[in-house]
């Protein structure tokens, strides 16, 4: 019965997505739903996009192993990202009438920065989408009682999500997200009530967790612990901001006010509902401690699905796996669309001139290619779902966040400063990431000069690679912008962008109008 439900639900979801494709007439419809989404749909798509496999499977597993301290990146950092985007970035970005986040970098800093940040953004999606594809394979394997292998489940999941994303774009994502948000909320609350009853009540579970130290959140009072804690928080909070999926939800809103409040409310809902899977997973330690002890060090992501399969009635199983599939599908469809649209608009379009019809076709082809690539990445990755998502945002944290924030709020930020910020941040991050795995003997074998440089920056490992990369990115932006400028820069571009809402809209075809034009 469970497998039949999954198949039926999957077919209905694809059908709804294909129906939504009837609304797609041009690239603006495909990429940002024609800037026509009402408040409830913007809120739903913000919530549903972020409530993915890591929320249902990854976060609870990490919580059981590392207490509340271990999930500082998600949901604490990720929900704050959405709220801060709504407060500080939604309004100014919405007024610019852009198609992608890459268009902002083009208008503010020029073609070079546009290409570099777009590459960083697209690469960052490998981990996030890979986590969703990996989770789909896991779910199909579980509900089929092993009849469908995890590998086969990955391909089934990714290809069926591709179908409605390929045709329906952001309209399909938004409409399915709205339906899936309802299923997620109802399913999680229902199964929460079932599990709480078996564990002795919500109060019993919460008190037991508190007595066991599970609510330990703040780091130990030493420098390394504090810095690592802050770096993990900032990775998701700031690294997720320069992302196309976040930007799409802002740009898809019908009005500026909806863009702002949709992000704030969606982020707040995500934060509160992210605690439901953590509650469910901890309840398992009271209901079936033997099962938990057998999985905690082997495959902790299986604790929550195993609890539901062993101890919940069929209706609760259907609702749980329905909510889980909804969470994964909504996240996967959005994160397949976002990098594909960005790559096509901000890299391919600069290489091959295209009209709107050709651009729409190219976006769909790139979506197909990216789906295949990310599925192969997920198949060959052995990282946990939580780690795949957490690591995904390091590259955008060190390479794209500072140019975004300074581009919006610092009028002295220049093209040269942005390029220095990108190169300094990524170089520092890569150097510390790779050198962390090297022995002193391996470092000494590096080419002359490079070994000296690696040894020089090694003490910065205390800040973590992404933390040191963020500091280097800030340093590069400030120094590069204040030094004599060797690159051409328009000193009035910041003022024009900040006041872009004073200019009339030039129409759908000019939604991504270039600064040079």
ZAPAPA-766750 format. One line per 3 residues: number of its first residue (from 1); their letters; for each residue x, y, z of C-alpha. Coordinates in Angstrom, 2 decimals. Layout:
REM residues N
NUM = A = X:Y:Z ~ ...
END
This chain:
REM residues 517
1 = XXX = 0.00:0.00:0.00 ~ 2.82:2.39:0.89 ~ 4.58:1.87:-2.44
4 = XXX = 1.31:2.26:-4.37 ~ 0.69:5.54:-2.57 ~ 4.16:6.80:-3.41
7 = XXX = 3.69:5.96:-7.10 ~ 0.26:7.60:-7.22 ~ 1.48:10.71:-5.42
10 = XXX = 4.48:10.92:-7.73 ~ 2.30:10.75:-10.87 ~ -0.10:13.40:-9.55
13 = XXX = 2.78:15.74:-8.69 ~ 4.26:15.44:-12.16 ~ 0.83:16.03:-13.72
16 = XXX = 0.35:19.21:-11.68 ~ 3.79:20.43:-12.71 ~ 3.03:19.78:-16.37
19 = XXX = -0.28:21.61:-16.05 ~ 1.61:24.59:-14.63 ~ 3.82:24.61:-17.74
22 = XXX = 0.85:26.04:-19.68 ~ 1.65:29.36:-17.99 ~ 5.19:29.49:-19.41
25 = XXX = 5.32:31.75:-22.47 ~ 8.78:33.33:-22.17 ~ 11.98:33.31:-20.09
28 = XXX = 10.48:35.61:-17.47 ~ 7.70:33.06:-16.85 ~ 10.19:30.17:-16.78
31 = XXX = 12.76:31.84:-14.51 ~ 10.70:33.99:-12.12 ~ 7.04:33.03:-12.74
34 = XXX = 6.37:36.30:-14.55 ~ 6.80:38.23:-11.28 ~ 3.21:37.34:-10.48
37 = XXX = 3.17:35.19:-7.33 ~ 0.86:36.25:-4.46 ~ 1.99:36.32:-0.82
40 = XXX = 0.82:32.82:0.13 ~ 2.66:31.24:-2.81 ~ 5.89:33.15:-2.18
43 = XXX = 5.78:32.12:1.48 ~ 5.05:28.51:0.53 ~ 7.83:28.27:-2.04
46 = XXX = 10.37:29.85:0.35 ~ 9.41:27.36:3.06 ~ 9.09:24.28:0.84
49 = XXX = 12.30:24.91:-1.07 ~ 14.36:24.90:2.14 ~ 12.44:22.14:3.90
52 = XXX = 14.30:19.36:2.11 ~ 15.95:16.04:2.80 ~ 18.50:17.55:5.16
55 = XXX = 15.65:18.92:7.32 ~ 13.84:15.59:7.64 ~ 16.81:13.19:7.59
58 = XXX = 20.09:15.09:7.96 ~ 19.33:17.54:10.77 ~ 17.72:14.95:13.12
61 = XXX = 20.67:12.57:12.61 ~ 23.17:15.33:13.38 ~ 21.11:16.45:16.39
64 = XXX = 21.18:12.95:17.90 ~ 24.95:12.73:17.45 ~ 26.08:16.29:18.27
67 = XXX = 23.19:17.88:20.24 ~ 21.72:21.27:19.30 ~ 25.25:22.62:18.92
70 = XXX = 25.72:20.47:15.82 ~ 22.82:22.01:13.88 ~ 23.82:25.64:14.20
73 = XXX = 24.27:25.84:10.41 ~ 20.82:24.46:9.69 ~ 18.15:25.37:10.78
76 = XXX = 19.59:28.33:12.72 ~ 21.83:29.73:10.00 ~ 19.59:28.86:7.05
79 = XXX = 16.40:30.31:8.52 ~ 18.21:33.50:9.51 ~ 19.47:33.71:5.93
82 = XXX = 15.90:33.90:4.62 ~ 14.83:36.39:7.27 ~ 17.85:38.64:6.66
85 = XXX = 17.32:38.48:2.90 ~ 13.78:39.71:3.47 ~ 14.93:42.55:5.72
88 = XXX = 18.03:43.76:3.85 ~ 18.10:42.49:0.26 ~ 14.60:41.68:-1.01
91 = XXX = 13.48:45.28:-1.60 ~ 16.58:46.68:-3.35 ~ 16.98:43.57:-5.52
94 = XXX = 13.28:43.47:-6.41 ~ 13.40:47.07:-7.64 ~ 16.16:46.25:-10.11
97 = XXX = 13.84:43.97:-12.15 ~ 16.51:41.34:-12.80 ~ 16.18:37.82:-14.17
100 = XXX = 19.02:36.20:-12.16 ~ 21.33:37.02:-9.29 ~ 24.15:37.03:-11.85
103 = XXX = 22.52:40.03:-13.54 ~ 23.12:42.00:-10.35 ~ 26.86:41.29:-10.47
106 = XXX = 26.91:42.24:-14.16 ~ 25.17:45.57:-13.59 ~ 27.17:46.42:-10.49
109 = XXX = 30.65:45.16:-11.41 ~ 30.80:44.09:-15.06 ~ 31.10:40.91:-17.11
112 = XXX = 34.15:39.44:-15.36 ~ 32.57:39.43:-11.90 ~ 29.31:38.14:-13.39
115 = XXX = 31.03:35.07:-14.84 ~ 33.12:34.29:-11.75 ~ 30.24:34.57:-9.28
118 = XXX = 27.93:32.60:-11.57 ~ 30.43:29.73:-11.73 ~ 30.72:29.76:-7.92
121 = XXX = 26.93:29.78:-7.54 ~ 26.38:26.94:-10.02 ~ 29.08:24.78:-8.38
124 = XXX = 27.54:25.35:-4.95 ~ 24.33:23.67:-6.10 ~ 26.06:20.33:-6.70
127 = XXX = 26.05:19.51:-2.98 ~ 22.54:20.74:-2.29 ~ 20.84:19.07:-5.23
130 = XXX = 23.01:16.00:-4.75 ~ 21.65:15.67:-1.21 ~ 18.06:15.69:-2.49
133 = XXX = 18.78:13.10:-5.19 ~ 20.55:10.88:-2.65 ~ 17.54:11.15:-0.32
136 = XXX = 15.14:10.24:-3.13 ~ 17.09:7.05:-3.75 ~ 16.93:6.26:-0.04
139 = XXX = 13.16:6.81:0.14 ~ 12.39:4.67:-2.91 ~ 14.59:1.92:-1.49
142 = XXX = 12.77:2.06:1.87 ~ 9.17:2.17:0.65 ~ 9.79:-0.65:-1.86
145 = XXX = 11.28:-2.81:0.90 ~ 14.54:-3.03:-1.05 ~ 12.94:-3.96:-4.39
148 = XXX = 14.11:-0.64:-5.85 ~ 17.82:-0.09:-5.27 ~ 19.05:3.26:-4.03
151 = XXX = 20.83:3.82:-7.36 ~ 17.68:3.13:-9.37 ~ 15.67:5.32:-7.01
154 = XXX = 18.05:8.21:-7.63 ~ 17.55:8.02:-11.39 ~ 13.77:7.60:-11.10
157 = XXX = 13.51:10.56:-8.75 ~ 15.77:12.93:-10.66 ~ 14.27:12.15:-14.09
160 = XXX = 10.64:12.54:-12.98 ~ 11.35:15.84:-11.22 ~ 13.16:16.95:-14.36
163 = XXX = 9.99:16.41:-16.41 ~ 7.88:19.12:-14.82 ~ 10.82:21.43:-14.07
166 = XXX = 11.91:21.18:-17.72 ~ 8.51:22.27:-19.03 ~ 7.05:24.35:-16.21
169 = XXX = 10.04:26.22:-14.76 ~ 9.33:28.50:-11.81 ~ 5.56:28.31:-12.32
172 = XXX = 5.64:24.53:-11.88 ~ 7.98:24.84:-8.89 ~ 5.78:27.47:-7.20
175 = XXX = 2.47:25.63:-7.66 ~ 3.83:22.25:-6.59 ~ 5.63:23.91:-3.65
178 = XXX = 2.33:25.33:-2.41 ~ 0.68:21.90:-2.46 ~ 3.74:20.24:-0.97
181 = XXX = 3.94:22.77:1.87 ~ 0.42:21.76:2.94 ~ 1.38:18.07:2.84
184 = XXX = 4.60:18.70:4.77 ~ 2.87:20.65:7.55 ~ -0.07:18.26:7.94
187 = XXX = 2.07:15.15:7.62 ~ 4.67:16.27:10.15 ~ 2.08:17.39:12.69
190 = XXX = 0.12:14.14:12.33 ~ 3.12:11.87:12.72 ~ 4.34:14.10:15.57
193 = XXX = 1.12:13.42:17.44 ~ 1.38:9.66:16.82 ~ 4.99:9.44:17.99
196 = XXX = 4.46:11.73:21.00 ~ 1.65:9.47:22.19 ~ 3.91:6.41:22.10
199 = XXX = 6.75:8.24:23.87 ~ 4.57:9.46:26.74 ~ 3.76:12.96:25.51
202 = XXX = 5.59:16.01:24.21 ~ 6.59:17.14:27.69 ~ 8.18:13.79:28.52
205 = XXX = 10.27:13.81:25.33 ~ 11.39:17.43:25.77 ~ 12.29:16.92:29.43
208 = XXX = 14.23:13.75:28.65 ~ 16.17:15.57:25.93 ~ 16.93:18.44:28.29
211 = XXX = 18.14:16.08:31.01 ~ 20.38:14.34:28.46 ~ 22.04:17.62:27.46
214 = XXX = 20.58:17.61:23.95 ~ 19.79:21.31:24.13 ~ 23.44:22.24:24.59
217 = XXX = 23.89:24.97:21.97 ~ 26.72:27.42:22.70 ~ 30.36:26.46:22.09
220 = XXX = 32.92:25.76:24.79 ~ 34.67:28.96:26.02 ~ 37.82:28.57:23.97
223 = XXX = 38.91:30.39:20.83 ~ 38.90:27.44:18.42 ~ 35.41:26.26:19.48
226 = XXX = 33.94:29.76:19.26 ~ 35.45:30.46:15.85 ~ 34.31:27.09:14.46
229 = XXX = 30.79:27.72:15.78 ~ 30.61:31.16:14.15 ~ 32.04:29.83:10.86
232 = XXX = 29.44:27.05:10.71 ~ 26.64:29.53:11.40 ~ 27.91:32.02:8.81
235 = XXX = 28.37:29.35:6.14 ~ 24.63:28.82:5.79 ~ 23.47:32.26:6.90
238 = XXX = 25.65:34.31:4.53 ~ 26.72:31.68:2.00 ~ 23.08:30.99:1.09
241 = XXX = 22.26:34.63:0.33 ~ 23.90:34.95:-3.11 ~ 21.88:32.01:-4.45
244 = XXX = 19.55:31.96:-7.43 ~ 16.81:29.98:-5.65 ~ 16.58:32.63:-2.90
247 = XXX = 16.73:35.41:-5.51 ~ 14.03:33.72:-7.65 ~ 11.56:33.80:-4.78
250 = XXX = 12.19:37.50:-4.26 ~ 11.84:38.30:-7.97 ~ 8.78:36.06:-8.45
253 = XXX = 6.65:38.09:-6.04 ~ 3.86:40.26:-7.38 ~ 4.93:43.30:-5.33
256 = XXX = 7.94:44.50:-3.37 ~ 6.07:44.13:-0.08 ~ 5.24:40.50:-0.89
259 = XXX = 8.90:39.87:-1.75 ~ 9.97:41.17:1.66 ~ 7.37:39.52:3.86
262 = XXX = 7.22:36.27:1.91 ~ 10.90:35.70:2.64 ~ 10.60:36.69:6.32
265 = XXX = 7.50:34.59:7.04 ~ 8.72:31.63:4.99 ~ 12.06:31.65:6.84
268 = XXX = 10.31:31.86:10.21 ~ 8.02:28.93:9.38 ~ 11.00:26.90:8.26
271 = XXX = 12.80:27.51:11.56 ~ 9.90:26.34:13.71 ~ 8.94:23.31:11.63
274 = XXX = 12.56:22.15:11.38 ~ 12.30:21.16:15.06 ~ 9.51:18.64:14.37
277 = XXX = 11.83:16.04:12.72 ~ 14.33:16.56:15.57 ~ 11.54:15.86:18.06
280 = XXX = 10.54:12.74:16.14 ~ 14.09:11.42:15.98 ~ 14.69:11.93:19.70
283 = XXX = 11.38:10.25:20.48 ~ 12.86:7.14:18.89 ~ 15.41:6.94:21.72
286 = XXX = 12.51:6.45:24.14 ~ 10.32:4.23:21.95 ~ 12.99:1.91:20.51
289 = XXX = 16.41:2.53:22.09 ~ 17.81:-0.73:20.67 ~ 17.05:0.36:17.12
292 = XXX = 18.63:3.77:17.73 ~ 21.81:2.36:19.26 ~ 22.18:0.01:16.28
295 = XXX = 21.89:2.82:13.71 ~ 23.41:5.87:15.43 ~ 27.00:5.08:14.42
298 = XXX = 26.21:3.18:11.22 ~ 23.50:5.14:9.38 ~ 21.79:7.70:11.65
301 = XXX = 19.76:9.06:8.71 ~ 17.74:5.81:8.84 ~ 16.58:6.28:12.44
304 = XXX = 13.50:8.36:11.66 ~ 12.28:6.28:8.67 ~ 12.88:3.07:10.66
307 = XXX = 10.87:4.44:13.60 ~ 7.92:5.22:11.34 ~ 8.01:1.88:9.55
310 = XXX = 8.25:-0.14:12.76 ~ 6.02:1.75:15.16 ~ 3.53:3.89:13.20
313 = XXX = 0.21:2.76:11.67 ~ -0.15:2.70:7.89 ~ -1.92:6.07:7.66
316 = XXX = 0.91:7.67:9.61 ~ 3.47:5.98:7.35 ~ 1.71:7.32:4.28
319 = XXX = 1.60:10.84:5.72 ~ 5.23:10.73:6.81 ~ 6.61:9.51:3.51
322 = XXX = 4.25:11.84:1.69 ~ 5.68:14.75:3.67 ~ 9.22:13.50:3.13
325 = XXX = 8.73:13.15:-0.63 ~ 7.12:16.59:-0.74 ~ 10.06:18.09:1.10
328 = XXX = 12.60:16.47:-1.22 ~ 10.70:17.18:-4.45 ~ 10.11:20.84:-3.69
331 = XXX = 13.75:21.36:-2.78 ~ 15.11:19.35:-5.70 ~ 12.97:21.01:-8.37
334 = XXX = 13.91:24.49:-7.21 ~ 17.60:23.69:-6.98 ~ 17.64:22.08:-10.43
337 = XXX = 16.04:25.16:-11.95 ~ 18.10:27.84:-10.22 ~ 21.64:26.99:-11.42
340 = XXX = 20.39:26.10:-14.90 ~ 18.73:29.49:-15.37 ~ 21.76:31.32:-13.95
343 = XXX = 24.29:29.48:-16.13 ~ 22.24:30.05:-19.28 ~ 21.54:33.74:-18.68
346 = XXX = 24.89:34.82:-17.28 ~ 27.40:32.63:-19.14 ~ 25.89:31.12:-22.29
349 = XXX = 24.01:34.25:-23.31 ~ 27.24:36.23:-23.17 ~ 28.91:33.74:-25.50
352 = XXX = 26.03:33.08:-27.92 ~ 23.55:35.90:-28.69 ~ 19.98:34.60:-28.29
355 = XXX = 16.48:35.98:-28.55 ~ 13.92:35.18:-25.87 ~ 12.64:32.01:-27.53
358 = XXX = 16.16:30.66:-28.02 ~ 17.08:31.57:-24.45 ~ 14.07:29.65:-23.11
361 = XXX = 15.07:26.58:-25.13 ~ 18.66:26.87:-23.86 ~ 17.48:27.09:-20.23
364 = XXX = 15.57:23.84:-20.65 ~ 18.51:22.04:-22.27 ~ 20.87:23.18:-19.51
367 = XXX = 18.34:21.98:-16.91 ~ 18.45:18.53:-18.50 ~ 22.27:18.46:-18.56
370 = XXX = 22.58:19.71:-14.98 ~ 20.12:17.06:-13.76 ~ 22.23:14.27:-15.25
373 = XXX = 25.48:15.73:-13.87 ~ 24.16:16.25:-10.35 ~ 22.68:12.74:-10.27
376 = XXX = 26.08:11.31:-11.16 ~ 27.63:13.50:-8.43 ~ 25.14:12.18:-5.86
379 = XXX = 25.79:8.58:-6.88 ~ 29.53:8.98:-6.40 ~ 29.43:11.02:-3.17
382 = XXX = 29.82:9.30:0.18 ~ 29.10:12.40:2.31 ~ 26.06:12.54:4.59
385 = XXX = 23.03:14.52:3.46 ~ 23.65:17.17:6.15 ~ 27.33:17.58:5.21
388 = XXX = 26.56:17.75:1.49 ~ 24.22:20.68:2.12 ~ 26.46:22.42:4.66
391 = XXX = 29.55:22.19:2.44 ~ 27.64:23.42:-0.62 ~ 27.61:27.01:0.57
394 = XXX = 31.27:27.45:1.40 ~ 32.16:28.48:-2.15 ~ 29.47:31.19:-2.30
397 = XXX = 30.34:32.37:1.21 ~ 33.95:33.07:0.24 ~ 33.37:34.07:-3.39
400 = XXX = 30.00:35.79:-3.80 ~ 28.57:37.09:-0.51 ~ 30.89:40.07:0.06
403 = XXX = 30.47:41.45:-3.51 ~ 26.69:41.15:-3.07 ~ 26.51:42.87:0.32
406 = XXX = 28.98:45.61:-0.60 ~ 27.39:46.04:-4.01 ~ 24.08:46.87:-2.38
409 = XXX = 25.24:48.84:0.67 ~ 28.74:50.26:0.06 ~ 28.90:52.92:-2.62
412 = XXX = 32.72:52.77:-2.81 ~ 32.79:49.09:-3.86 ~ 34.39:48.83:-7.31
415 = XXX = 34.96:46.29:-10.07 ~ 38.55:45.92:-8.93 ~ 37.47:45.44:-5.33
418 = XXX = 34.98:42.74:-6.31 ~ 37.58:40.81:-8.31 ~ 40.10:41.07:-5.46
421 = XXX = 37.42:39.87:-3.04 ~ 36.58:36.82:-5.17 ~ 40.18:35.78:-5.80
424 = XXX = 41.34:36.39:-2.22 ~ 38.40:34.54:-0.67 ~ 38.51:31.50:-2.93
427 = XXX = 42.31:31.26:-2.90 ~ 42.40:31.31:0.91 ~ 39.57:28.79:1.20
430 = XXX = 41.07:26.36:-1.31 ~ 44.57:26.64:0.17 ~ 43.42:25.89:3.71
433 = XXX = 40.99:23.17:2.62 ~ 43.59:21.17:0.74 ~ 46.50:21.85:3.07
436 = XXX = 44.42:20.66:6.04 ~ 44.66:17.12:4.63 ~ 48.41:17.32:3.96
439 = XXX = 51.23:16.17:6.23 ~ 54.30:18.42:6.84 ~ 56.30:16.11:4.55
442 = XXX = 53.82:16.55:1.72 ~ 53.88:20.33:2.15 ~ 57.69:20.38:1.94
445 = XXX = 57.50:18.50:-1.38 ~ 55.46:21.28:-2.99 ~ 57.17:23.57:-5.55
448 = XXX = 59.48:26.20:-4.09 ~ 57.54:29.22:-2.92 ~ 54.23:27.39:-2.70
451 = XXX = 55.38:25.37:0.31 ~ 56.44:28.59:2.03 ~ 53.07:30.20:1.30
454 = XXX = 51.15:27.18:2.66 ~ 53.19:27.21:5.87 ~ 52.61:30.96:6.20
457 = XXX = 48.82:30.66:6.12 ~ 48.56:27.41:8.14 ~ 47.93:29.27:11.44
460 = XXX = 44.73:30.60:9.86 ~ 43.28:27.07:10.06 ~ 42.03:28.09:13.50
463 = XXX = 39.43:30.24:11.70 ~ 38.37:27.22:9.56 ~ 38.89:27.38:5.77
466 = XXX = 35.56:29.06:5.07 ~ 35.95:31.52:7.96 ~ 39.43:32.54:6.81
469 = XXX = 38.13:32.71:3.24 ~ 35.36:35.10:4.29 ~ 37.85:37.35:6.11
472 = XXX = 40.13:37.32:3.05 ~ 37.16:38.19:0.83 ~ 36.30:41.21:3.00
475 = XXX = 39.94:42.30:3.03 ~ 40.16:41.96:-0.76 ~ 37.03:44.04:-1.30
478 = XXX = 38.13:46.89:0.98 ~ 41.73:47.06:-0.22 ~ 40.86:46.53:-3.89
481 = XXX = 38.20:49.26:-3.80 ~ 40.29:51.85:-1.94 ~ 43.56:51.44:-3.86
484 = XXX = 44.08:53.32:-7.18 ~ 41.84:51.70:-9.75 ~ 43.46:49.83:-12.64
487 = XXX = 40.11:48.60:-14.00 ~ 37.41:50.74:-15.56 ~ 34.62:51.49:-13.10
490 = XXX = 31.56:53.72:-13.24 ~ 31.48:55.61:-9.91 ~ 27.77:56.36:-10.28
493 = XXX = 26.58:52.79:-10.89 ~ 25.70:52.19:-7.22 ~ 23.52:55.30:-7.10
496 = XXX = 21.67:54.31:-10.29 ~ 21.00:50.78:-9.10 ~ 19.81:51.90:-5.69
499 = XXX = 17.36:54.25:-7.40 ~ 16.34:51.91:-10.20 ~ 12.77:51.85:-8.86
502 = XXX = 12.40:55.45:-10.05 ~ 12.70:54.36:-13.70 ~ 9.76:52.84:-15.60
505 = XXX = 9.82:49.15:-16.46 ~ 10.90:48.64:-20.08 ~ 9.00:45.37:-20.49
508 = XXX = 9.48:41.64:-20.24 ~ 12.09:41.43:-23.00 ~ 14.30:43.91:-21.16
511 = XXX = 13.99:42.38:-17.71 ~ 17.73:41.65:-17.69 ~ 18.84:44.87:-19.37
514 = XXX = 22.59:45.28:-19.25 ~ 24.36:48.29:-17.80 ~ 26.24:48.84:-21.07
517 = X = 23.01:49.22:-22.98
END
